[in-house]
């Protein structure tokens, strides 16, 4: 029960939120609760969007309830005498824990909680989560593996959330392409849904897709100008705030958005949710559905818009997964030494720390409970001397030891550390500004580098002409042209989750047996007839491999239905194991349903299957032989170097250019690789590339499943509905002046 804040001033409760849009809603709800319960609590927000004046005000007097992010919490821990800020702290609430878990932000949160619990031994910690499969593990990660179970409570609402999934279907399945990624062909079907609703959120999976859908909606419905807006993480803070306020007050009829609005945000006027393309995960889909009907007992309705034919099966799979309460596990990060090093410097920047005491705190966390004395000493040596190799450079000797206390005495080191704290690492961004100085948002440097003055591109719902690029800032002006390039952001593709893959295999079998009443599976039956005529539809106990010979060479198509990342690893392992029969040079392509191996010689796939080519034996060794593990680790090391402070990413508004960051991190990686192979950060790069890039754990489970299935090899004469999208994916990676759509049409005509 909340008590009056009159007797005790200062910080009483911290509410952690993963996204800034949610912070605003929590602020309004907390203020209403404080007023309604007459407890007189003051409430404040501290995120990356908080103004300097508000931060200064909070420094003088903290609110009773502070709504903040993991990054801002660590910034508070970097202040001198930070213990005084938390002396009256009673509880910490971690909201949307499922979103944090499975990222290094959760590790940040674990470390922050370990310090707060040491300062306030009786601290109460609450975790809030709606969509997570491994709930018990999630509790353990939040509270620590040694938490007192007798003192912990698990509270679950007994109100069943109803989610209605409605697919927006084409009149004929032929309307949809066999492969695609935008869904624009379905726009005419979507518009009536938008116009009949009071307020609609239209979720896309990437920011580029949001920009395109926003423009196309205005193209066919210009009367909606002023009633439709766009929201994603690269748009300026002022515009995002305006969109959020307009949603709350019901001024907007539709908002095209990304994940920036899919967590816990309660926009009560929103009636309908539209999901464009498969979100590739059940939990993500349920989160987005929950933005409508956001009241106890209300039904959330979400419309699914397929972007290509096979996504019709994913729609049915999502509905069935929700009915069966099948939600993905979140795999926690473990032993992330880059985050630990950043945390040690954070504490050293403030009041310093005593190593023995701090080690005891850190070993109470899930991520570091197994850290050895030798590893701990390595971390201490790294922050004080730069480790074994970098001790000759002053910039890596950040921390000094005074009477057993580890401290940062350099103001420059402290400032640079505070400027670069956090675990969210992205490519260097260019600030987009009008000549008048108005700030529009940011675009990744690699996109702007492709443009020259006079080129036109779409961003933030505007058609813009590039005037000049100066440093890390691009000046633009409005353009009256109706065509222009659409920015693309790296890392846009999301892989299929394991739970979605399993349900997808079930739906394909039901569709084949005509055992389902789902409208999507009924509509897709003609596609399965083509698949049956040209090849075979895999049953649940079967594993399908297709062989095809074309002018390009010899193709092998393999269908695990395990997601793009798993297929990347499996394709590399299979190619390596096939090369043991005789030397091959393979071209590899993949999507979420399967992968392709292409070579100029006949592939002895039957012989390989007979020799147990899908075995899990020696899997890790074969992965390391089959992929360029050094290159994968080198890519991963760039982020690790940024988080650990090995490279400086720049000051606000003056970020370091991407090519400089990349070259600096690669140089350090090469030095570690050659002269310190047991470096903990280097080993972490290798471990993360296997676990999170190639998903070694899922790959192992997939191979174990395949070993229990009947492997069916079919020789085909034409591409099938399952193989054709993979061939298109390979075309997408090639450099050409010809449009992808035109090339796909040529392929379809050729193979009809």
C-alpha positions in Angstrom: 0.0 0.0 0.0 1.3 3.4 -0.9 2.1 5.7 2.1 2.1 9.5 2.2 5.2 11.1 0.8 5.0 14.0 3.3 7.2 12.3 5.9 9.8 11.1 3.6 11.0 13.1 0.6 13.1 11.9 -2.3 13.2 8.7 -4.3 10.9 5.9 -3.0 10.2 3.8 -6.0 11.9 3.2 -9.4 9.8 2.0 -12.4 12.0 0.6 -15.2 10.5 0.7 -18.7 12.2 -0.5 -21.9 10.7 2.1 -24.3 10.3 5.8 -24.0 6.7 5.8 -25.3 5.6 3.6 -22.4 7.3 6.0 -19.9 4.8 8.7 -20.8 1.8 6.5 -20.2 3.1 5.2 -16.9 3.7 8.9 -15.8 0.0 9.8 -16.5 -1.3 6.6 -14.8 0.9 7.1 -11.8 -0.1 10.7 -11.4 -3.8 9.7 -11.5 -3.2 7.0 -9.0 -1.3 9.3 -6.6 -4.1 11.9 -6.9 -6.9 9.3 -6.6 -5.3 7.6 -3.5 -4.4 11.0 -2.0 -0.9 9.9 -1.1 0.8 13.1 -2.5 3.5 11.3 -4.4 5.5 13.2 -6.9 6.2 11.4 -10.2 9.0 12.1 -12.7 10.5 10.6 -15.9 14.2 10.3 -16.8 15.0 8.9 -20.2 17.0 9.9 -23.2 14.2 12.3 -24.1 14.3 14.2 -20.7 15.4 17.8 -21.1 18.5 19.2 -19.4 16.4 21.5 -17.2 14.3 18.6 -16.0 17.4 16.6 -15.2 18.9 19.5 -13.2 15.6 19.8 -11.3 15.7 16.1 -10.4 19.3 16.5 -9.2 18.1 19.0 -6.7 15.1 17.0 -5.6 14.3 13.5 -6.8 10.6 12.6 -7.3 9.0 9.9 -5.1 8.5 7.7 -8.2 11.0 7.8 -11.0 10.1 6.3 -14.3 13.3 5.5 -16.2 15.2 3.0 -18.4 18.1 0.7 -17.6 20.6 3.1 -19.3 19.4 6.1 -17.2 19.5 4.1 -14.0 23.2 3.4 -14.7 23.8 7.1 -15.4 22.4 7.8 -11.9 24.9 5.2 -10.5 27.7 7.2 -12.2 26.9 10.3 -10.1 29.1 11.2 -7.1 27.4 10.3 -3.8 24.8 8.3 -5.7 24.0 6.4 -2.5 22.2 9.5 -1.2 19.8 9.4 -4.1 18.7 5.9 -3.2 18.8 6.1 0.6 14.9 6.1 0.9 14.4 3.7 -2.0 11.8 1.0 -1.1 11.0 -0.8 -4.4 12.0 -1.3 -8.0 9.5 -2.3 -10.7 10.8 -3.8 -13.9 8.1 -3.5 -16.6 8.0 -5.6 -19.8 10.7 -7.9 -18.5 10.2 -10.2 -21.4 11.4 -7.5 -23.8 14.5 -6.8 -21.8 15.4 -10.4 -21.2 17.3 -11.9 -24.1 19.2 -8.6 -24.5 22.2 -7.1 -22.8 19.9 -4.5 -21.4 18.7 -7.3 -19.0 22.3 -7.8 -17.9 22.5 -4.1 -17.3 19.4 -4.4 -15.2 20.8 -7.3 -13.2 23.9 -5.4 -12.3 22.0 -2.3 -11.4 19.7 -4.3 -9.1 22.7 -6.0 -7.5 24.0 -2.6 -6.5 20.7 -1.3 -5.3 20.1 -4.4 -3.2 23.5 -4.0 -1.6 22.6 -0.4 -0.7 19.1 -1.3 0.5 19.0 -4.9 1.7 15.2 -5.0 2.2 14.6 -3.7 -1.4 11.4 -5.1 -3.0 11.8 -6.1 -6.7 8.8 -6.5 -9.0 8.9 -7.9 -12.5 6.0 -7.5 -14.9 5.6 -9.6 -18.0 2.7 -10.7 -20.2 4.2 -12.8 -22.9 7.1 -15.1 -22.0 7.4 -18.9 -22.2 10.2 -19.6 -19.7 8.6 -17.8 -16.8 10.6 -19.6 -14.0 13.9 -18.8 -15.7 12.8 -15.2 -16.2 12.2 -14.9 -12.4 15.6 -16.4 -11.7 17.3 -13.9 -14.1 15.6 -10.9 -12.5 16.0 -11.9 -8.8 19.2 -13.9 -9.1 19.7 -17.7 -8.9 20.0 -17.7 -5.1 16.8 -15.7 -4.4 14.7 -16.9 -1.4 11.8 -18.7 -2.9 9.9 -18.5 0.4 10.0 -14.7 0.2 8.9 -14.5 -3.5 5.4 -14.4 -4.9 4.1 -15.1 -8.3 0.9 -13.3 -9.3 -1.0 -14.2 -12.4 -4.4 -12.7 -13.4 -7.2 -15.2 -13.9 -8.7 -13.1 -16.7 -8.3 -14.9 -20.0 -7.2 -12.5 -22.7 -9.2 -12.9 -25.9 -7.4 -12.2 -29.2 -9.2 -12.4 -32.5 -7.0 -12.9 -35.5 -8.6 -11.9 -38.8 -6.7 -12.3 -42.0 -7.2 -9.8 -44.8 -7.3 -12.2 -47.8 -7.0 -11.6 -51.5 -9.9 -12.7 -53.7 -7.6 -15.3 -55.3 -4.4 -16.7 -54.0 -2.7 -15.9 -57.3 -3.0 -12.2 -56.3 -0.2 -12.7 -53.8 3.4 -13.3 -55.0 5.2 -16.5 -54.1 7.8 -14.3 -52.6 7.6 -10.7 -51.4 8.1 -8.4 -48.4 6.0 -5.3 -48.7 2.3 -6.3 -48.9 1.4 -3.2 -51.0 -0.8 -5.5 -53.3 -3.2 -5.8 -50.3 -3.6 -2.1 -49.7 -6.9 -1.8 -51.4 -8.3 -4.5 -49.1 -6.8 -2.7 -46.0 -8.2 0.7 -46.7 -11.9 -0.1 -45.8 -10.7 -1.5 -42.4 -8.8 1.7 -41.7 -11.7 4.0 -42.7 -14.3 2.1 -40.8 -12.3 2.2 -37.5 -12.2 5.2 -35.2 -8.4 4.7 -34.7 -6.0 2.1 -36.1 -2.4 1.2 -35.5 -0.7 -0.3 -38.6 2.4 -2.3 -37.5 5.2 -3.0 -40.0 8.3 -5.1 -39.2 10.8 -2.5 -40.5 11.1 1.3 -40.6 11.5 1.2 -44.4 8.3 -0.6 -44.7 6.6 1.9 -42.4 7.8 4.8 -44.7 6.5 3.0 -47.8 3.1 2.1 -46.4 2.6 5.7 -45.1 3.2 7.1 -48.5 1.1 4.6 -50.4 -1.8 5.1 -48.1 -1.7 8.9 -48.8 -1.3 8.2 -52.5 -4.6 6.3 -52.7 -6.4 8.3 -49.9 -5.2 11.9 -50.0 -8.2 12.9 -48.0 -6.5 11.2 -45.0 -3.7 13.9 -44.9 -3.7 15.2 -41.4 -5.5 12.1 -40.0 -2.6 9.7 -40.5 0.9 9.8 -39.0 4.0 7.7 -38.7 6.0 6.5 -35.6 9.4 4.8 -35.5 12.6 5.1 -33.5 14.5 7.2 -36.1 11.9 10.0 -36.1 12.7 13.1 -34.0 11.5 13.2 -30.4 9.2 16.1 -30.9 7.3 14.3 -33.7 7.1 11.1 -31.8 5.7 12.9 -28.8 3.1 14.7 -31.0 2.0 11.4 -32.5 1.6 9.8 -29.1 -0.4 12.8 -27.7 -2.6 12.7 -30.8 -3.3 9.0 -30.3 -4.2 9.5 -26.7 -6.7 12.3 -27.6 -8.1 10.6 -30.6 -7.0 13.1 -33.1 -5.5 10.6 -35.5 -7.3 8.0 -37.5 -4.3 5.8 -38.3 -0.6 5.6 -37.3 1.9 3.5 -39.3 4.4 2.3 -36.8 7.1 -0.3 -35.8 8.1 -1.9 -32.5 8.3 1.6 -31.1 4.7 1.3 -30.1 4.2 -2.4 -29.4 5.0 -2.7 -25.7 2.3 -2.1 -23.0 1.2 1.3 -24.4 -2.5 2.0 -23.8 -4.0 4.2 -26.4 -7.6 3.8 -25.5 -9.1 5.3 -28.7 -7.3 2.6 -30.8 -9.9 0.1 -31.9 -8.1 -2.0 -34.5 -4.6 -3.3 -35.0 -3.2 -4.2 -38.5 -0.1 -6.3 -38.8 1.6 -6.1 -42.2 3.6 -9.2 -42.8 4.4 -12.0 -40.4 6.0 -10.8 -37.1 7.8 -14.2 -37.0 7.0 -14.7 -33.3 3.9 -15.4 -31.3 4.8 -13.1 -28.3 5.5 -10.2 -30.6 2.2 -10.7 -32.4 0.3 -10.9 -29.1 1.9 -7.8 -27.8 0.8 -5.9 -30.9 -2.7 -7.3 -30.7 -2.9 -6.1 -27.1 -2.7 -2.5 -28.2 -6.4 -2.7 -28.9 -9.0 -3.9 -26.4 -6.5 -2.8 -23.7 -9.0 -3.3 -20.9 -9.7 -6.4 -18.6 -12.1 -8.7 -20.4 -12.0 -6.9 -23.7 -11.3 -8.7 -27.0 -8.2 -7.5 -28.9 -8.8 -7.7 -32.7 -5.8 -7.8 -35.0 -5.9 -8.0 -38.8 -3.1 -9.9 -40.5 -2.0 -8.7 -43.9 0.1 -11.3 -45.8 2.9 -10.0 -47.9 3.3 -13.3 -49.9 1.5 -16.6 -50.2 3.2 -18.7 -47.6 2.5 -16.1 -45.0 -1.1 -17.2 -45.2 0.1 -20.4 -43.4 1.9 -18.3 -40.8 -1.4 -16.5 -40.1 -3.1 -19.8 -39.4 -0.1 -20.8 -37.3 -0.2 -17.7 -35.2 -3.9 -18.2 -34.5 -3.3 -21.8 -33.4 -0.3 -20.9 -31.3 -2.4 -18.3 -29.4 -5.2 -20.8 -28.8 -2.6 -23.3 -27.5 -0.9 -20.6 -25.3 2.4 -21.4 -27.1 4.8 -18.5 -26.3 8.5 -18.3 -27.0 11.2 -18.6 -24.4 13.6 -15.7 -24.0 17.2 -16.8 -23.9 19.2 -14.7 -21.5 22.7 -13.4 -22.1 25.3 -15.0 -19.9 28.8 -13.9 -18.9 28.7 -10.7 -21.0 32.1 -9.3 -20.0 31.7 -6.1 -22.1 28.7 -5.1 -20.0 30.5 -5.9 -16.7 33.5 -3.8 -17.7 31.2 -0.9 -18.5 29.6 -1.3 -15.1 32.9 -1.4 -13.3 33.9 1.9 -14.9 30.5 3.4 -14.1 31.0 2.7 -10.4 34.6 3.9 -10.6 33.4 7.2 -12.2 31.2 7.8 -9.2 32.5 7.0 -5.7 34.7 4.1 -6.7 34.4 0.5 -5.5 36.2 -2.1 -3.4 36.8 -5.2 -5.5 36.1 -7.9 -2.9 32.8 -6.5 -1.8 31.6 -5.8 -5.4 32.5 -9.3 -6.5 30.2 -10.7 -3.8 27.4 -8.6 -5.2 28.1 -9.5 -8.8 28.1 -13.2 -8.0 24.5 -12.9 -6.8 23.4 -12.2 -10.4 22.3 -14.8 -12.9 24.7 -13.6 -15.6 27.9 -13.7 -13.4 27.2 -16.2 -10.7 29.9 -18.4 -12.2 32.6 -15.8 -12.6 36.0 -17.1 -11.4 38.6 -15.2 -9.4 40.9 -15.3 -12.4 38.2 -13.8 -14.7 37.5 -11.1 -12.1 41.2 -10.2 -11.8 41.3 -10.1 -15.6 38.5 -7.5 -15.6 40.2 -5.4 -13.0 43.5 -5.5 -14.9 41.7 -4.5 -18.1 40.1 -1.4 -16.6 43.3 -0.3 -14.8 46.0 -1.3 -17.3 44.3 -2.1 -20.5 45.0 -5.8 -20.0 48.0 -7.7 -21.3 48.4 -5.9 -24.6 47.1 -2.3 -24.2 49.0 -1.2 -21.1 51.2 1.0 -23.2 48.4 3.3 -24.1 47.1 5.9 -21.6 43.5 5.9 -23.0 43.0 2.3 -21.8 44.3 2.9 -18.3 41.0 4.4 -17.2 40.8 3.4 -13.5 43.3 4.1 -10.7 43.6 2.3 -7.4 43.8 4.5 -4.2 44.0 2.7 -0.9 42.2 -0.3 -2.3 39.4 1.7 -3.9 39.1 1.7 -7.8 38.4 5.2 -9.1 38.3 7.2 -12.3 40.1 10.5 -11.6 40.2 11.8 -15.2 37.4 14.2 -15.9 37.8 13.5 -19.7 37.5 9.7 -19.1 34.4 10.2 -16.9 32.7 12.5 -19.4 33.4 10.2 -22.3 32.2 7.2 -20.4 28.9 8.9 -19.4 28.4 9.9 -23.1 28.7 6.3 -24.3 27.0 4.2 -21.6 24.4 1.6 -22.6 24.2 -1.6 -24.5 22.2 -0.6 -27.6 24.7 -0.4 -30.4 23.6 0.7 -33.9 25.4 1.9 -37.0 26.5 5.5 -36.9 23.6 7.9 -37.7 23.3 11.1 -39.7 21.1 13.8 -38.3 18.6 15.1 -40.9 17.8 18.8 -40.6 16.1 21.4 -42.7 18.1 24.5 -43.7 16.1 26.4 -41.1 17.5 24.1 -38.5 14.4 22.0 -37.7 15.5 18.5 -36.8 13.6 15.6 -38.4 15.4 12.5 -37.1 18.3 10.2 -38.0 19.3 7.9 -40.8 22.1 5.4 -40.8 25.3 6.7 -42.4 25.6 3.9 -45.0 22.3 5.0 -46.6 23.2 8.7 -46.9 26.7 7.8 -48.2 24.9 6.4 -51.3 23.3 9.8 -52.1 24.7 12.9 -53.8 23.4 16.5 -53.5 20.2 16.8 -55.5 19.0 13.3 -54.8 15.5 12.9 -53.4 14.5 10.5 -50.7 11.5 9.9 -48.4 11.8 10.2 -44.6 9.5 11.0 -41.7 6.6 11.2 -44.2 8.2 13.9 -46.3 9.9 14.0 -49.7 13.3 15.6 -49.2 16.1 16.8 -51.4 19.6 16.4 -50.1 21.5 19.7 -50.1 24.8 18.8 -48.5 26.4 16.5 -45.9 28.6 18.1 -43.4 30.2 15.9 -40.8 27.5 13.8 -39.4 24.6 16.1 -40.4 22.7 16.2 -43.6 20.9 19.4 -44.7 17.7 18.9 -46.7 14.8 20.8 -48.2 11.3 19.8 -49.2 10.8 18.4 -52.7 7.7 18.4 -54.8 8.7 15.2 -56.6 6.5 12.2 -56.0 9.3 9.6 -56.3 12.4 9.1 -54.3 14.5 6.5 -52.5 13.3 5.0 -49.2 15.9 4.7 -46.4 16.8 1.3 -45.3 18.1 0.4 -41.9 20.4 -2.5 -41.1 19.1 -5.6 -39.3 15.6 -5.3 -40.5 14.8 -9.0 -41.0 13.5 -11.0 -38.0 14.0 -14.7 -38.0 11.2 -17.2 -37.4 11.0 -18.4 -33.8 11.3 -22.0 -32.9 7.6 -22.1 -31.7 6.4 -20.6 -35.0 8.5 -23.1 -36.9 6.9 -26.0 -35.1 3.4 -24.7 -35.6 4.1 -23.9 -39.2 5.1 -27.5 -39.9 1.8 -28.6 -38.2 -0.3 -26.2 -40.3 1.3 -27.4 -43.5 0.4 -31.0 -42.7 -3.2 -30.0 -41.8 -3.5 -28.0 -45.0 -2.3 -31.1 -47.0 -4.8 -33.3 -45.2 -7.5 -30.7 -45.6 -8.1 -31.1 -41.9 -8.4 -27.4 -41.0 -11.2 -24.9 -41.3 -8.9 -21.9 -41.2 -9.8 -19.6 -44.1 -6.1 -19.0 -44.9 -5.4 -22.7 -45.4 -8.5 -23.1 -47.6 -7.3 -20.3 -49.8 -3.8 -21.6 -50.2 -5.0 -25.1 -51.3 -4.2 -24.3 -55.0 -0.6 -23.6 -54.1 -0.3 -26.9 -52.4 -1.7 -28.6 -55.5 1.2 -27.1 -57.4 3.6 -28.2 -54.7 2.1 -31.7 -54.8 2.3 -31.9 -58.6 5.9 -30.7 -58.8 7.3 -32.3 -55.7 5.8 -33.3 -52.3 4.2 -31.7 -49.3 6.3 -32.7 -46.2 4.3 -34.4 -43.4 5.2 -33.8 -39.8 7.3 -37.0 -39.6 9.0 -36.2 -42.9 12.0 -34.0 -43.9 11.9 -32.8 -47.5 14.9 -32.2 -49.8 14.4 -31.2 -53.4 17.0 -31.5 -56.3 16.8 -29.3 -59.4 19.0 -28.8 -62.4 18.8 -25.5 -64.3 21.1 -23.4 -66.5 22.6 -22.0 -63.3 23.7 -25.4 -62.1 22.7 -28.1 -59.6 20.3 -27.0 -56.8 19.6 -28.6 -53.4 16.6 -27.2 -51.5 16.3 -28.2 -47.8 13.2 -27.3 -45.6 13.8 -27.4 -41.8 11.3 -24.5 -41.2 13.5 -23.2 -38.4 14.2 -19.6 -39.3 16.8 -17.7 -41.2 19.6 -17.8 -38.6 19.4 -21.5 -38.0 19.3 -22.1 -41.8 22.4 -20.0 -42.2 24.3 -22.3 -39.8 22.8 -25.5 -41.1 23.5 -24.6 -44.8 27.1 -23.9 -43.9 27.5 -27.2 -42.0 25.8 -29.2 -44.8 28.0 -27.6 -47.4 31.1 -28.4 -45.4 30.1 -32.0 -44.8 29.3 -32.4 -48.5 32.7 -31.1 -49.5 34.2 -34.0 -47.6 32.9 -36.3 -50.3 34.6 -34.2 -53.0 35.5 -30.5 -53.3 32.6 -28.2 -54.1 32.1 -24.4 -54.4 28.6 -23.6 -53.1 26.4 -20.6 -53.4 24.0 -20.4 -50.4 20.6 -18.7 -50.1 18.0 -19.0 -47.4 14.7 -17.8 -46.0 12.7 -18.7 -42.9 11.4 -21.9 -44.5 14.5 -23.5 -46.0 17.8 -23.0 -47.7 19.5 -23.7 -51.1 22.9 -25.0 -52.0 23.9 -24.3 -55.6 27.0 -25.6 -57.4 28.1 -26.5 -60.9 28.4 -30.2 -60.1 25.9 -32.9 -59.2 25.6 -33.1 -55.4 25.6 -36.6 -53.9 22.9 -35.8 -51.4 21.5 -39.3 -51.2 25.0 -40.6 -50.4 25.4 -37.9 -47.8 22.0 -38.7 -46.2 23.0 -42.3 -46.0 26.2 -41.4 -44.2 24.2 -39.4 -41.6 25.1 -35.9 -42.8 22.6 -34.3 -40.4 24.2 -35.7 -37.3 24.9 -33.5 -34.2 28.2 -35.2 -33.7 31.1 -32.8 -33.9 28.6 -30.0 -34.6 30.6 -27.1 -33.0 33.8 -28.2 -34.7 32.0 -28.5 -38.1 30.4 -25.0 -37.6 33.8 -23.5 -37.0 35.2 -25.3 -40.1 32.2 -24.4 -42.3 31.8 -20.7 -41.7 34.3 -18.0 -41.5 34.1 -18.0 -37.7 36.8 -15.3 -37.5 34.8 -13.0 -39.7 31.6 -13.6 -37.8 33.4 -12.9 -34.5 35.0 -9.8 -35.9 31.6 -8.4 -36.8 30.3 -9.2 -33.3 33.4 -7.7 -31.7 32.5 -4.2 -33.1 29.5 -4.0 -30.7 31.5 -5.6 -27.8 34.3 -3.0 -28.3 31.8 -0.2 -28.2 30.0 -1.4 -25.0 33.2 -2.2 -23.1 34.7 1.2 -24.1 37.5 -0.1 -26.2 36.4 2.3 -28.9 34.7 5.7 -28.4 31.5 6.2 -30.4 31.6 10.0 -30.1 29.8 12.9 -28.4 26.1 13.7 -28.8 25.6 15.2 -32.2 29.2 14.4 -33.1 29.3 10.6 -33.5 32.4 8.9 -34.9 32.0 7.8 -38.5 31.1 4.2 -39.0 34.2 3.4 -41.1 36.4 4.7 -38.3 34.6 2.7 -35.6 34.8 -0.4 -37.8 38.5 0.0 -38.6 39.4 0.7 -34.9 37.5 -2.3 -33.6 39.0 -4.6 -36.3 42.5 -3.4 -35.5 42.0 -4.3 -31.8 40.3 -7.6 -32.7 43.3 -8.6 -34.9 45.8 -7.7 -32.1 43.8 -9.9 -29.6 43.5 -12.7 -32.2 47.2 -12.8 -32.8 48.7 -12.1 -29.4 46.0 -12.7 -26.7 43.7 -15.5 -27.9 42.3 -16.1 -24.4 41.2 -12.5 -24.1 37.7 -12.6 -22.5 36.2 -10.1 -24.9 37.6 -12.0 -27.9 36.2 -15.3 -26.6 32.8 -13.6 -26.0 32.7 -12.5 -29.6 33.1 -16.1 -30.8 30.5 -17.4 -28.3 28.0 -14.7 -29.3 28.4 -15.3 -33.0 27.7 -19.0 -32.5 24.8 -18.6 -30.1 23.0 -15.5 -31.4 24.1 -15.3 -35.1 23.9 -19.0 -36.0 21.7 -20.0 -33.0 23.8 -23.1 -32.3 21.4 -24.3 -29.6 18.4 -24.3 -31.9 20.5 -25.7 -34.8 21.4 -28.7 -32.5 17.8 -29.3 -31.6 16.7 -29.0 -35.3 19.3 -31.7 -36.3 18.1 -33.9 -33.5 14.6 -33.6 -34.8 15.6 -34.3 -38.4 17.4 -37.5 -37.2 14.1 -38.8 -36.0 12.3 -38.0 -39.3 12.1 -39.8 -42.6 14.2 -37.9 -45.1 12.5 -37.7 -48.5 14.6 -36.6 -51.5 12.6 -35.5 -54.6 14.0 -34.7 -58.0 12.0 -31.8 -59.5 11.9 -30.3 -63.0 10.6 -26.9 -62.1 10.9 -24.7 -59.0 8.1 -25.4 -56.4 6.2 -23.0 -54.3 8.6 -23.8 -51.4 11.8 -23.4 -53.5 10.9 -20.4 -55.6 11.0 -17.9 -52.7 14.5 -19.0 -51.8 15.7 -18.5 -55.3 14.2 -15.0 -55.2 16.1 -14.3 -52.0 19.3 -15.2 -53.7 18.5 -12.7 -56.6 17.8 -10.0 -54.0 21.4 -10.1 -52.9 22.8 -9.6 -56.4 23.8 -6.2 -57.7 21.8 -5.2 -60.8 20.1 -2.3 -62.4 17.0 -4.4 -63.1 14.1 -4.2 -60.7 13.7 -7.3 -58.5 10.0 -7.5 -59.4 10.8 -7.6 -63.2 13.4 -10.3 -62.6 10.9 -12.4 -60.6 8.3 -12.1 -63.4 10.9 -13.3 -65.9 11.6 -16.3 -63.7 7.9 -17.2 -63.3 7.4 -17.1 -67.1 10.5 -19.2 -67.6 9.5 -22.0 -65.2 5.7 -22.1 -66.0 
